[in-house]
């Protein structure tokens, strides 16, 4: 996944409106942190809150903005 993200133009924005684990979260985080791509818009969370964990954060990595 990192290799595919690296092929994108530096000003590109990844848009993911699919459900499920389509984009590797760690690779996307690295691409954003290292400014390989300009941004990402996601219509899905990597981890959804549940009744047992209602305050769960939707991501495993800190915000890059």
N, C-alpha and C positions, 0 to 999 in steps of 0.2 A: 504494500500500500504506500509506503514512503516513496518508493521509486515512481509510482504513478502520480502522486501529488507533486513531486519534484519536476515532472514534465509540464505542469501547468504554468501559465504566465504569472509573473510576480504580482500583477494586479488582479488576478482571478479570484472569484468567490465561489466556493463549493456550495451547492444547494442540494440538500438531502430531504426529500419529502417522503421517502420510503419508510416503511415500518420495519423494525428489526435492526440487527447489527450489520448494516451494509458497509459502513465506513469504520475502519479501525480507529478507535478513540485515541489511542496513544500516538498513532501516526498523524492524525489530524491535529492533535495538540502540538506535536513537534513542528508541524508545518506552519501553524499559526504563530507559535512562540518564536521560531526562527525566521519569520516573515518570508517563508517560501511562497505562500499565497496571502492575499490581502484579507480574506475573511471567510466565514462559513455561516450559512443559515440552515438550521436544523428544525424539522417539524416533528421530531421525535426525541425522546430522552433515551440515554443509554441504560439508565436504571430508573424505574418508576417507583414512586412512593407506594407503600402498602399500609394496610391497617396496623401491622406490627411495627412498621418504621415510617410513620407519616411525615417526618421531617428530613428524610433522606435526600441528600443532594443529587441532582440528576447527572452528575459527572464525577469522574475519579480524579480529575486534574484541576488545578486552580484556574481562575479566569485569566485570559491573556490580555484583556483590555484594561 
